[in-house]
Amino acid sequence: MEINRKLERWQNEGFINQTTVDQILAFEHLQPKPKKLPLLLIIGLIFFSLAVFSFIAANWQVMPDMLRITLVLLLMWMFYGIGYLSEQKKFGQPIIFRLIGLGMFAASIIITIQTFHLSISNSILPWAIFIAALAHYFYWRHQSYAIIGFIFGAQVLITSAPTIGWLEWGSFIIVSLGWFYFSRNPLPMVFSWLLLFGSGLMLWSLVDYKSVLWPVWTLFALVVLLLLVPEKERILRPLYLIIGGIQLVVYLAVRGETPLSLVELNLTESISLVIVATGILVLCYIRFRAITWISVLGLVGVLLFDDSAIGLAILAEVVALAYLIISHRQEKPLALGFVYFIAVQFVLYFIYAWERLDMSLFFLIGALLLFALSGIAWRMNRKKVGVSS
């Protein structure tokens, strides 16, 4: 009925003629119609499922261990089978049945671990679901599997942090790198990139050397990763800038509020970071100019030796203003730059002015700052389009 109304309206407007209308209707008439399950059948299936699960729950404690495992595996394959039929016969939502099947897979692992009295505190369960979710994603290419894969990939990092070894860390790198390389959609690219970044932070637990600069080293390493897939730079560009901006703000906040007594700063490492940052600056300027900003993080190691954090404050402020000015001149979006600039101002307020300012004055200064920036942007836009004052 909807298509008939649209065709009639288009014909009345003169966009199509009667011959075209007849051809479209004939084509649509030949298309297979989606099959809908009868309402009573759906209700019956719901009550039948409740009865089955109620029976299993009532007799769960008296069931033999192997029967429990077998029963959950049968449920898993049953839901995958229903998902297959749902896709072939064009009824329901196949993704829902497959997600339930994936949940049954996780339940079977939990039951197996409990049956053989294995420790559930390690990363066996997250690893299994992580790999299974990635297999689901590459086979069916649905974003929900990417989300599940990211959640349990992060869980692998969290659960394995205290006891992670080189083998497990290397395996995680290989899996995440494969996911990143073979992904074509933005969301899986971002998820796999974040897992690679998280694996770099795991070096804090993996090696004996404790460094506050592992996040910067990791971000620089991921720039080199773009050489393998330069076509993905456009999609990941905001991610590099956001992570880099967050790092600079966090370093500024931590250095301004704490003495960093837990980790001893290393001048040799800091100088090495400056040298590597110079190489990153040249590489980004030649190949990935839009993310050249992150090279300023190479100065963080040296500036952390200043207890007052003045150097970091100046660096963050200069980068924020320069990014806004250059982005405006190049007619690029300013939202990311404004958010970063405001974040820097808030951190500076808390570090240097919080104990000296009245609360109302604090918010007044922030409001005036926003008003001034908005006025400057408005004035610059007027000049750019040639409007006289």
N, C-alpha and C positions, 0 to 999 in steps of 0.2 A: 504493500500500500504506500509506503514511503517513497519508493522509487517511482511509482506511478504519479504521485503528486509532483515530484521534482521534474519528471519528464514533461508533464502537462505545463508546468510553469515555464520551463525552458522553451517549450514550443510556442507558448503564448508570447514570450519575449522575442521570438524570432531567431533564437540561437540554433535550433535544429528544426528539421522538417518531419513530416509524418513517416517518411521512409526510414529515417534514422531512428525514430521512436520504435517502429516495428522491429528493426534489426536489434536494438538494445533489449527489448522485451523478449525476443526470441532467444537471444544469447543468455539472458538471465534465467529463462525458463529451463534451459538445458543444464544449468549448473546444479550440482548435487546439493540438496537441502540438508542443513544440519539436523541431526536427529536428537530429539529431546526425550529424556526418560520420563515416563508417566509419573505424576506426583505420588500416587499410591505406591508405586514401585520404590521410589526414593525413600518414602516413609518406612516401608517394609525393610529395606536394606539397613536403614539407621537402627531400627529396633532389633534386627537380627544381629548387627554388629555389637550393640550394647549387650545383648544376651550372651554372645560368645565371649566378650571381654569380661563380663561379670562372672561367667563360669570359670574362666581361667584365673581370675583374681581370687575367687573363693577357694580354689583348689591348688593355688600356687605353692603353698608351703609343703604340701604332701607329694608334690610331683618329684620324680627323680631328676637329678641334675641334667642328664643328657636329654631328657624329654623337654625340659625347659628350653634348652638351646635349640633343639629341633623345632619346637613349636614356634619360637620367635623367627627362626629362619624361614619356616613355611609361611608365616604371616608376611615376611619381607617379600618373598617371591610372589605371594598372592597379590600384594598391592602393586608390584611391578607388572604383573600380568594384567591386572585391571587397567593400569595406566597404558599398557600396550593396546588393549582392546579399545580403550577410550580414544586413543589417537587414531586407530584404524577405522573404527565405526563412527567417529565424529560425535561423541557424546561426552558430556562432563568436561572436566579440566584435567588432562593427563599430568600436568605438573604437580597437582595436589597429591595424586596417588603416588607419584615417584618420590615426592618429599616425605610422605609417610613411610614409603619403603626404605628411604635413607635413614629415617628415624628408627625403623626396626633393625637396620644394620647396626646402628649405634647401640641399640638395646642388646643385640646379640653379643657384642663385644663386652659390654658391661657384665652380662650374665656369665660369659666365659671367664672373665677375670675373677668374678666372685666365686665361680665353681672351683677353679683351680687355685684359689687363695693367692692371687697375684696382687701386687700393689697397684691401686688405682690412682695413686698420687703422681705416677710418672706420666710420660707423654704418649703412652701407647694409644689411648682412646683418641686424643686430639689428632695424632698422626694419621690414624686410620680414617677418620672422618674427613680430614684435610685432603688426603689422597683420593678418597671416594668422591668427594665433592668436585675436585678438579676433573676426575674422570667423567662425572656427570656433565660438567660444563662443556668439556671438549666434544662430548658425544651429542648432547642436545642443544648446546649454545644458549642456555637460558640464564639470565642475570641472577636469578635467585640462588643458583648453585655457586656463582662467583661470590655472593655475599656470605654464604655458609662457609665456603673455602677460606675466605679472608678471616672470618671469626675464629675458626678452628686453627688456621695457620698462626694467628696471633696467640691462641691458646697454647700452641706448641712452644712458642718462644717463652711464654710466661711459666709454664709448668716445667720446662727443661732448664730454666735459668740457673738453679743452684747446682745442677750436676751435669750440665752440657759438656760434651766432649767434641773433639775435632771431627769425628766421623759423623755425628748427628748434625753438627753445625754445617759441615760441608754438604751433607745430603739435603738439608733445608735450603741452602744456597742454590743447589742444582735444580731442585724442584721449583723454587720461586723464580729462578732465572728462566727456566723453560716456560713457565706460565707467562712471564712477561714477554718473552720473545715471540711466542706463538699467539698472543692475544691480539685481537684486531679492534675490539671495542674499548672505548675510553674507561669504563668502570673497571673491568678486569685489569687493564694496564695500571690504573691508579692503585688498586688493591695489591697487585704483585709488587709494584714499586715500593709501597709502604712496608711490605714484608721484608723486602731486601734491605730497606733502611733499618728496620728493626733488628735484622740479623747483624748489621754492623754494630749496633749498640750492645749486642751480646758479647762483644769482645771484652767488655768490663768483667764478665764472669769467666771468660774462656782463658784469658792470659793473666799472668802475674802482674804485669805492668798496669797500674791504674792511672788513667788519664782523663782529664775533664774535656779533652778535645776529641774524643771518639765520635761525637755527632758530626763535627766538621769534617773529620777524615772520611766518614761514611758518605757524606753528601758530595765531597770531591770525587770519591771513587765512583759514585753513581753518575757523575758527569761523563766520565770515561765510558760508562755503559752506553751512552747515547751514540758513541761511534759505531756500535753494532747495528743500531736501528735509528739512524738520523731522522727518518720520516716520522718518528713518534715524538720528536722534540716539541712540536706545536701543541700536542695534547698535554704533555707533561710540564710544559713551561710554567704554568701557574703553581704547580706543585713544588717545583724547585724554589721558586721565589717565596712561596708561603713558608716552607720549611726553613729556608735560609733566614727569613725575617723573624720567625719564631725563635730560632736559635740565638740571633743577636739580641733580641729583647730579653730572653731568659738569661743569657750570660750577663747582660747589664743588670738585671734585677738581682741575680744571685751574688754578683761581685759587689754590688752596692749595699746589700743587706747582710752578707755573711763573710767570714774571713777565709772560706774555702780551706779550712784546717784539715778536712778529711783526706785531701789529696795534695801531694806536694807538687808544685808547679815546676816544670822542667824547661829551662831556657833553651836547651838544645832542640827539644821537640818544638818549641814555639818558633824558633828560627827556621827549622825544617818546614814548618807549616807555611811560613811566609814564602819560602822558596817554591813549594808546591803550588801555593795560591797564585804565584806569578805565572807558572805554567798553565794553570786553569784559566787565568785571565787571558792569556794569549790564545789558548784553544777555543774558549768561548767567543772571543772577539772575532775569530776567523770563521768558526763553524756554527756556534749557537749564541749569536750576539745578544739575544733577548734575555738570557740568564747570566750575562756577565756580572751582574750585581753580586752574585753569591761569592765572587772571588774576594770581596772585602772581608769575609770571615777569616781569611788568613791572618789578619792583624789581631784577632781576638787573643791568641795565645800570648803575644807580647803585651797587650794591653791589660791582661789579667794581673800582671805584676803590680799594677797601680791599685792600691787599696781604696782610693777614693772613687774609682771608677769614672773619673772625669774623661779619660781617653775614650772609653767605651761609649759614654754619653755623647761626646762630640761626634764619634763615628756614626752612631745610630741616627743622630739628628741630621747630620750632613747627608747620609744615604737617603733618609726619608724625604728631605726637601729636594734633593737632586732627582730622585725618582719621580716625584710629582711634577717638577718643572720639565724634565725631558719627556715624560709621558704626555704632558699637555702640549708641548711643542710638536710632538709626533702624532697628535690626535688619537692617542690610545686611551682605553678606559682608565679612569682615575680611581675607581672604587677601591681596588686593592691597595693603592698607594695611600689613600686617605685613611683606611683602616689601620695600616701600619704606622702612619704618622701619629694618629691619635693614641695608639698603643704605646708608642715611645713616650709621648707626653705624659700619659698616666704613670708609666714606670718612673719617669723623672720626678713627677710630683711626689710619688710615694717615697722615693729615695732621698730627695733633697729638701722637699718643702712640706711634707706631711705634718711633721711635728711643729712647724713654724706657721702654718696657715690655719685659719678658722675654716670650718667645714663649708660654710656658705661662700666664703671667698674662694675656696677651692673650686666649687662648681661654677662660680661666676667667671673665674679665669678660663675654665674650660669652655663655657658658653661663648665668651668673647673671642676665644681663639677660633672656634668653629665659625663664628660669624665673620671674622676677618678673612679666614681662608675662603669661605663661600663668596665674599665680596670680591676678593682678588680673582678667583676663577671666573666670576661673572664679568668683571671688567676686562679680563683678557679675552674672553669669548666675544665681547662686543667689539673689541679692537680687531679681532681676527676676521669678523664678518664685515668690517668696514662701517660700523654704526658710530656716528659721532655722538659725543655726549652733549 
